[in-house]
């Protein structure tokens, strides 16, 4: 690797590492699928600790556990490019004009702490997988979750903007 080559961010490296581990070892994938449940989250701690995640810091541990579970459940083969806001909109035929989609976004934006966001994301991941089968940008979402405790308004603004953006295929009126 040359000096000019971009070194991956910690979240990008974690997402890549998690995807690779899930593809190599179904046992790890099974443990990671339980990482977003408070009662079984401890089963992923070995994976997190191997990546030097501070297990005592909930604001750090929960985002990594949540994203690891989402990757394992989706059986992702690579990091995607769809943001969480856009993914919610794409679950509905009329996109961001859909009242259910708006309600889901509003609930996400109403969160005040990272543990609440992680709890709300869990059913959203299931919805996205079931309705749209999209490959989320887990790297960006993990970065957002890690930054949430520092500046929640900025993260929420990004998610809302992602939700309300027009897709490239939509006509501008």
Phi and psi in degrees as GROMACS dihedral restraints (atoms count N, CA, C in turn):
[ dihedral_restraints ]
;  ai    aj    ak    al  type     phi  dphi    fc
    3     4     5     6     1   -79.4    20    10
    4     5     6     7     1   163.6    20    10
    6     7     8     9     1   -64.4    20    10
    7     8     9    10     1   -26.1    20    10
    9    10    11    12     1   -78.7    20    10
   10    11    12    13     1   -18.3    20    10
   12    13    14    15     1   -65.8    20    10
   13    14    15    16     1   139.2    20    10
   15    16    17    18     1   -74.7    20    10
   16    17    18    19     1   127.5    20    10
   18    19    20    21     1   -79.8    20    10
   19    20    21    22     1   132.7    20    10
   21    22    23    24     1   -65.0    20    10
   22    23    24    25     1   147.8    20    10
   24    25    26    27     1   -67.1    20    10
   25    26    27    28     1   165.6    20    10
   27    28    29    30     1   -61.8    20    10
   28    29    30    31     1   -41.6    20    10
   30    31    32    33     1   -67.4    20    10
   31    32    33    34     1   -39.6    20    10
   33    34    35    36     1   -64.0    20    10
   34    35    36    37     1   -43.1    20    10
   36    37    38    39     1   -63.9    20    10
   37    38    39    40     1   -39.5    20    10
   39    40    41    42     1   -64.9    20    10
   40    41    42    43     1   -44.7    20    10
   42    43    44    45     1   -61.0    20    10
   43    44    45    46     1   -46.8    20    10
   45    46    47    48     1   -60.7    20    10
   46    47    48    49     1   -47.5    20    10
   48    49    50    51     1   -59.1    20    10
   49    50    51    52     1   -45.0    20    10
   51    52    53    54     1   -65.8    20    10
   52    53    54    55     1   -44.0    20    10
   54    55    56    57     1   -59.8    20    10
   55    56    57    58     1   -46.8    20    10
   57    58    59    60     1   -61.0    20    10
   58    59    60    61     1   -44.1    20    10
   60    61    62    63     1   -63.6    20    10
   61    62    63    64     1   -41.1    20    10
   63    64    65    66     1   -65.6    20    10
   64    65    66    67     1   -35.6    20    10
   66    67    68    69     1   -72.8    20    10
   67    68    69    70     1   -33.3    20    10
   69    70    71    72     1   -80.9    20    10
   70    71    72    73     1   -35.3    20    10
   72    73    74    75     1  -136.5    20    10
   73    74    75    76     1   109.1    20    10
   75    76    77    78     1   -67.7    20    10
   76    77    78    79     1   -25.0    20    10
   78    79    80    81     1   -65.4    20    10
   79    80    81    82     1   -43.6    20    10
   81    82    83    84     1   -64.3    20    10
   82    83    84    85     1   -43.9    20    10
   84    85    86    87     1   -58.3    20    10
   85    86    87    88     1   -41.7    20    10
   87    88    89    90     1   -63.1    20    10
   88    89    90    91     1   -42.1    20    10
   90    91    92    93     1   -65.4    20    10
   91    92    93    94     1   -42.0    20    10
   93    94    95    96     1   -67.7    20    10
   94    95    96    97     1   -30.1    20    10
   96    97    98    99     1   -60.0    20    10
   97    98    99   100     1   -25.4    20    10
   99   100   101   102     1   -92.8    20    10
  100   101   102   103     1     1.6    20    10
  102   103   104   105     1   -68.5    20    10
  103   104   105   106     1   -20.7    20    10
  105   106   107   108     1   -93.0    20    10
  106   107   108   109     1     6.1    20    10
  108   109   110   111     1  -106.0    20    10
  109   110   111   112     1   122.3    20    10
  111   112   113   114     1   -55.5    20    10
  112   113   114   115     1   -29.3    20    10
  114   115   116   117     1   -78.2    20    10
  115   116   117   118     1   -21.0    20    10
  117   118   119   120     1  -124.2    20    10
  118   119   120   121     1     3.8    20    10
  120   121   122   123     1   -55.2    20    10
  121   122   123   124     1   -35.6    20    10
  123   124   125   126     1   -55.7    20    10
  124   125   126   127     1   -22.1    20    10
  126   127   128   129     1   -67.5    20    10
  127   128   129   130     1   -17.6    20    10
  129   130   131   132     1   -98.4    20    10
  130   131   132   133     1    -3.5    20    10
  132   133   134   135     1   -60.8    20    10
  133   134   135   136     1   -34.3    20    10
  135   136   137   138     1   -60.9    20    10
  136   137   138   139     1   -43.2    20    10
  138   139   140   141     1   -63.4    20    10
  139   140   141   142     1   -44.3    20    10
  141   142   143   144     1   -67.2    20    10
  142   143   144   145     1   -44.7    20    10
  144   145   146   147     1   -63.2    20    10
  145   146   147   148     1   -35.0    20    10
  147   148   149   150     1   -63.3    20    10
  148   149   150   151     1   -23.5    20    10
  150   151   152   153     1  -100.5    20    10
  151   152   153   154     1    13.5    20    10
  153   154   155   156     1    62.4    20    10
  154   155   156   157     1    38.4    20    10
  156   157   158   159     1   -85.0    20    10
  157   158   159   160     1   131.8    20    10
  159   160   161   162     1   -76.1    20    10
  160   161   162   163     1   105.3    20    10
  162   163   164   165     1   -67.8    20    10
  163   164   165   166     1   -19.7    20    10
  165   166   167   168     1   -80.1    20    10
  166   167   168   169     1   -19.7    20    10
  168   169   170   171     1   -94.9    20    10
  169   170   171   172     1   101.8    20    10
  171   172   173   174     1   -57.5    20    10
  172   173   174   175     1   -39.8    20    10
  174   175   176   177     1   -65.4    20    10
  175   176   177   178     1   -16.9    20    10
  177   178   179   180     1   -99.5    20    10
  178   179   180   181     1   -45.7    20    10
  180   181   182   183     1   -64.2    20    10
  181   182   183   184     1   -47.0    20    10
  183   184   185   186     1   -61.1    20    10
  184   185   186   187     1   -44.0    20    10
  186   187   188   189     1   -59.9    20    10
  187   188   189   190     1   -43.9    20    10
  189   190   191   192     1   -64.5    20    10
  190   191   192   193     1   -43.3    20    10
  192   193   194   195     1   -63.9    20    10
  193   194   195   196     1   -42.6    20    10
  195   196   197   198     1   -62.8    20    10
  196   197   198   199     1   -45.7    20    10
  198   199   200   201     1   -69.2    20    10
  199   200   201   202     1   -39.0    20    10
  201   202   203   204     1   -60.4    20    10
  202   203   204   205     1   -43.4    20    10
  204   205   206   207     1   -63.6    20    10
  205   206   207   208     1   -42.9    20    10
  207   208   209   210     1   -62.9    20    10
  208   209   210   211     1   -42.0    20    10
  210   211   212   213     1   -63.3    20    10
  211   212   213   214     1   -47.2    20    10
  213   214   215   216     1   -63.2    20    10
  214   215   216   217     1   -42.9    20    10
  216   217   218   219     1   -68.2    20    10
  217   218   219   220     1   -36.0    20    10
  219   220   221   222     1   -81.2    20    10
  220   221   222   223     1   -12.2    20    10
  222   223   224   225     1    55.9    20    10
  223   224   225   226     1    39.5    20    10
  225   226   227   228     1   -58.6    20    10
  226   227   228   229     1   139.5    20    10
  228   229   230   231     1   -99.4    20    10
  229   230   231   232     1   -16.9    20    10
  231   232   233   234     1  -163.2    20    10
  232   233   234   235     1   164.1    20    10
  234   235   236   237     1   -68.5    20    10
  235   236   237   238     1   138.8    20    10
  237   238   239   240     1   -90.9    20    10
  238   239   240   241     1  -167.5    20    10
  240   241   242   243     1  -130.9    20    10
  241   242   243   244     1    13.0    20    10
  243   244   245   246     1  -100.5    20    10
  244   245   246   247     1   125.4    20    10
  246   247   248   249     1   -75.6    20    10
  247   248   249   250     1   162.9    20    10
  249   250   251   252     1   -63.8    20    10
  250   251   252   253     1   -39.5    20    10
  252   253   254   255     1   -62.6    20    10
  253   254   255   256     1   -48.2    20    10
  255   256   257   258     1   -63.6    20    10
  256   257   258   259     1   -39.9    20    10
  258   259   260   261     1   -61.7    20    10
  259   260   261   262     1   -41.3    20    10
  261   262   263   264     1   -60.9    20    10
  262   263   264   265     1   -46.5    20    10
  264   265   266   267     1   -61.7    20    10
  265   266   267   268     1   -39.2    20    10
  267   268   269   270     1   -72.3    20    10
  268   269   270   271     1    -9.1    20    10
  270   271   272   273     1   -75.9    20    10
  271   272   273   274     1   -11.4    20    10
  273   274   275   276     1  -123.9    20    10
  274   275   276   277     1   143.2    20    10
  276   277   278   279     1   -56.7    20    10
  277   278   279   280     1   -40.7    20    10
  279   280   281   282     1   -96.1    20    10
  280   281   282   283     1    18.0    20    10
  282   283   284   285     1    56.3    20    10
  283   284   285   286     1  -132.6    20    10
  285   286   287   288     1   -73.7    20    10
  286   287   288   289     1    -1.0    20    10
  288   289   290   291     1   -88.4    20    10
  289   290   291   292     1   -10.2    20    10
  291   292   293   294     1   -74.6    20    10
  292   293   294   295     1   132.7    20    10
  294   295   296   297     1   -64.4    20    10
  295   296   297   298     1   -38.2    20    10
  297   298   299   300     1   -65.3    20    10
  298   299   300   301     1   -41.1    20    10
  300   301   302   303     1   -62.6    20    10
  301   302   303   304     1   -44.2    20    10
  303   304   305   306     1   -62.0    20    10
  304   305   306   307     1   -39.6    20    10
  306   307   308   309     1   -65.0    20    10
  307   308   309   310     1   -39.9    20    10
  309   310   311   312     1   -65.4    20    10
  310   311   312   313     1   -42.0    20    10
  312   313   314   315     1   -64.4    20    10
  313   314   315   316     1   -46.2    20    10
  315   316   317   318     1   -58.5    20    10
  316   317   318   319     1   -39.3    20    10
  318   319   320   321     1   -64.7    20    10
  319   320   321   322     1   -41.2    20    10
  321   322   323   324     1   -64.2    20    10
  322   323   324   325     1   -42.5    20    10
  324   325   326   327     1   -72.2    20    10
  325   326   327   328     1   -18.3    20    10
  327   328   329   330     1   -79.5    20    10
  328   329   330   331     1   -11.1    20    10
  330   331   332   333     1   -63.7    20    10
  331   332   333   334     1   141.7    20    10
  333   334   335   336     1  -111.9    20    10
  334   335   336   337     1   -13.1    20    10
  336   337   338   339     1  -140.8    20    10
  337   338   339   340     1   156.3    20    10
  339   340   341   342     1   -63.3    20    10
  340   341   342   343     1   -33.7    20    10
  342   343   344   345     1   -65.6    20    10
  343   344   345   346     1   -35.4    20    10
  345   346   347   348     1   -68.9    20    10
  346   347   348   349     1   -42.2    20    10
  348   349   350   351     1   -59.1    20    10
  349   350   351   352     1   -46.3    20    10
  351   352   353   354     1   -61.6    20    10
  352   353   354   355     1   -37.7    20    10
  354   355   356   357     1   -66.6    20    10
  355   356   357   358     1   -39.7    20    10
  357   358   359   360     1   -73.9    20    10
  358   359   360   361     1   -31.8    20    10
  360   361   362   363     1   -66.7    20    10
  361   362   363   364     1   -32.6    20    10
  363   364   365   366     1   -51.6    20    10
  364   365   366   367     1   -55.2    20    10
  366   367   368   369     1   -69.8    20    10
  367   368   369   370     1   -26.3    20    10
  369   370   371   372     1   -65.2    20    10
  370   371   372   373     1   -39.5    20    10
  372   373   374   375     1   -60.5    20    10
  373   374   375   376     1   -41.8    20    10
  375   376   377   378     1   -63.9    20    10
  376   377   378   379     1   -43.0    20    10
  378   379   380   381     1   -60.5    20    10
  379   380   381   382     1   -47.8    20    10
  381   382   383   384     1   -62.1    20    10
  382   383   384   385     1   -42.4    20    10
  384   385   386   387     1   -64.8    20    10
  385   386   387   388     1   -43.9    20    10
  387   388   389   390     1   -72.8    20    10
  388   389   390   391     1   -43.9    20    10
  390   391   392   393     1   -88.8    20    10
  391   392   393   394     1   -35.5    20    10
  393   394   395   396     1  -121.3    20    10
  394   395   396   397     1   -24.7    20    10
  396   397   398   399     1    57.2    20    10
  397   398   399   400     1    38.1    20    10
  399   400   401   402     1   -84.7    20    10
  400   401   402   403     1   153.0    20    10
  402   403   404   405     1   -98.6    20    10
  403   404   405   406     1   101.4    20    10
  405   406   407   408     1   -67.6    20    10
  406   407   408   409     1   158.0    20    10
  408   409   410   411     1   -85.6    20    10
  409   410   411   412     1    85.6    20    10
  411   412   413   414     1   -65.8    20    10
  412   413   414   415     1   -33.3    20    10
  414   415   416   417     1   -60.4    20    10
  415   416   417   418     1   -50.2    20    10
  417   418   419   420     1   -65.2    20    10
  418   419   420   421     1   -41.4    20    10
  420   421   422   423     1   -64.6    20    10
  421   422   423   424     1   -41.4    20    10
  423   424   425   426     1   -62.9    20    10
  424   425   426   427     1   -43.4    20    10
  426   427   428   429     1   -59.2    20    10
  427   428   429   430     1   -42.9    20    10
  429   430   431   432     1   -61.6    20    10
  430   431   432   433     1   -44.9    20    10
  432   433   434   435     1   -64.5    20    10
  433   434   435   436     1   -39.2    20    10
  435   436   437   438     1   -68.7    20    10
  436   437   438   439     1   -30.0    20    10
  438   439   440   441     1   -86.9    20    10
  439   440   441   442     1   -15.8    20    10
  441   442   443   444     1   -55.0    20    10
  442   443   444   445     1   -43.3    20    10
  444   445   446   447     1   -67.4    20    10
  445   446   447   448     1   -22.9    20    10
  447   448   449   450     1   -83.8    20    10
  448   449   450   451     1   -40.5    20    10
  450   451   452   453     1  -150.6    20    10
  451   452   453   454     1    74.7    20    10
  453   454   455   456     1   -60.7    20    10
  454   455   456   457     1   -34.4    20    10
  456   457   458   459     1   -63.4    20    10
  457   458   459   460     1   -39.5    20    10
  459   460   461   462     1   -65.0    20    10
  460   461   462   463     1   -42.4    20    10
  462   463   464   465     1   -65.3    20    10
  463   464   465   466     1   -46.1    20    10
  465   466   467   468     1   -61.6    20    10
  466   467   468   469     1   -40.0    20    10
  468   469   470   471     1   -60.7    20    10
  469   470   471   472     1   -41.1    20    10
  471   472   473   474     1   -63.6    20    10
  472   473   474   475     1   -42.9    20    10
  474   475   476   477     1   -65.1    20    10
  475   476   477   478     1   -42.1    20    10
  477   478   479   480     1   -65.1    20    10
  478   479   480   481     1   -44.3    20    10
  480   481   482   483     1   -61.7    20    10
  481   482   483   484     1   -40.3    20    10
  483   484   485   486     1   -62.5    20    10
  484   485   486   487     1   -40.5    20    10
  486   487   488   489     1   -65.2    20    10
  487   488   489   490     1   -45.4    20    10
  489   490   491   492     1   -86.7    20    10
  490   491   492   493     1    -7.5    20    10
  492   493   494   495     1   -64.7    20    10
  493   494   495   496     1   150.6    20    10
  495   496   497   498     1   -83.5    20    10
  496   497   498   499     1   142.4    20    10
  498   499   500   501     1   -75.7    20    10
  499   500   501   502     1   163.2    20    10
  501   502   503   504     1   -64.8    20    10
  502   503   504   505     1   -20.5    20    10
  504   505   506   507     1   -89.1    20    10
  505   506   507   508     1   -12.3    20    10
  507   508   509   510     1   -78.9    20    10
  508   509   510   511     1   142.7    20    10
  510   511   512   513     1   -79.1    20    10
  511   512   513   514     1   143.0    20    10
  513   514   515   516     1   -87.1    20    10
  514   515   516   517     1   125.9    20    10
